Amino acid sequence: MTAVPPPRSPRRLPVRRILCLVPLLLVSVVAVRHHSVLAEGVGHLRTAQWPWLLAAAGMTCLTWVAAAVTRQGAVVQRLPRLRLLATQFAAGAANHLLPTGLGASAVNLRFMTVCGVPLARSSAALALYLLAEGVTRVGLLAVLLLVFPDALRLGSLLPDAAWGPLLGAVAAVVLLVVLALALVRRLRQAVRAFLRTALGEARSVHTRPARALALWGGSLAFPVLQAAGLATVGLALGLPVPVAHMAVAYLAATVAVALVPTPGGIGSVEAALVVALVAAGGPVALATAVVLTFRVITVWLPLLPGALTLGALVRLKVI
């Protein structure tokens, strides 16, 4: 009797191929959930002045270049340029699918480890990037508020009654962090080791003028380009607010929502930008149109190609 071969087990899809499809699935879910916002924003594109919209699109593209320059400046080891730039484009899509910048951080952390940067140094470089980006954004906002003190009516951004709960929440978070470090020895040791690595990496970066210039120059160019993108959309739709005041409104809104854990700031950024533009003197309806158009250009149009790039980078083992 001839032996009967055992039945073949069903072929399983490789894990990496499945991971390639995850970004597309997430894009579909986000688009369906926010279809009304997306449709209204696209509708405003038909009435806008296209030269200004093209300028906004160009500045959006330059933000990925600025992010790539800043990422390179945060690590001593040279990273492959084209792959680094492609990773920033893909990280932008991931950042809009996961909360509070986790998507972009995860993509860049994986990219650096694939490039041979040890995990401890990759984490330190990531922390240095976030620190530089936060310092330059807040510093730029402070300088613009000093130069244009009447750019925003700050009282309309945050009522007096909200200061107490806000400060109380900040104090509670700080207290919890201090208690956790004081009571959990392993956590304290891990934080101490990370700080040693991070400080060592920061010293190494700042001993190289080219790296330091890339780190701080790129981190400054990033919010400048973002604010300029919003200002050009405002000009395209005829928003009666000075360009500098629109830039202040953008920086104030993004600083205010930096701690809001929503994917890519979807929802929270729109609301904060509308409030900030109204505080800068813009009509509510027109400010809303500007924000929706701006978010279509900077978030929704790059989202699908960014997700496709992310899947391709995963499949090619770049990340």
C-alpha positions, 0 to 999 in steps of 0.5 A: 500500500502506498502511504497517504501523505498527510493533509497540508496545513493551511498556509499562514500569512507572514507576520510582516505581510499582515503588519503591512496591512495594519496602517491601511486598516487604521487609515480606513477606520480614521477616515470613516470616523471623521468623514464629515470633517474630511468632506467639509474640508475638501469642500473648502478647497474649491473656493480657495486661492490655489497658489497659496494652497500649493505653498501650504502643500510645499511647506508641509513637504518641507516639514518632513525634511526638517524632521529628518534633519532634526532626527539626524542631529539627535544621534551621532551615528550617520543615518542613511538619508533617503531612508531617513526621509522616507521614514519621516513621511511614514512616521507622519502617518503613524503619528496620526493613527496612534495617540500623543506622538507614539506612532512617530516615536515607535517608527523612528526608534525601530528605524534607528535600531535597524540602522545599528544604533543600540536601543539605549542610545536610540531612546536617548536620541528620541528623548533629545529630539522631543526635548529640542522640539518642545523647547524651540516650539515654546521658545518661539511662541514666547518670542512671538508673544513678546513681539506681538503682545496683542496677537491673542486675547488669552482670556478667551483661550482659557477662562479664569475658572479653568486655571485652578483645575488645570494647575491642580491636575499638573500638581497631581501628575508631578506628585504621582511621578515623584511618589513613584520614583521614591517608592519603586526602586527599580523604576528609580534605577531605570530612570537614573540609567536612562538619564546617564545615557541621555546626558552622554548622548547629548554631550556627544551630539553637542561636541559636533557642530554639524549635529548640534546645528541640525538638531536645533536648526531642524527643530526650529524650522519644523514649527516655523514651517507648520505655522507658515502653512496655516498662515498660507491657508488663511491667506488662501481663504481670505482670513482677516488676521495678520500672518504673524498673529496666525503663526502665534495662534498656531503655536499657542494651540499646538502647545495647548494640546500637546498633552491631549492623548488623541491620535495625531491630535485629530479633534483636539487640534482642530478645536484648539486652532479654531479657538486660537484663530478666533482669539486672534480676531478671525470670524468663527465660520472663516476660522473653522474653514481655514482649520479644516482646509489646513488639516486636509492638506497636512493630515488627510492628503498625506495619510494614505501615501504615508500609510503605504510608505509605512507598509513598504518600509516594514516589508523591506525591513527598513523598520 
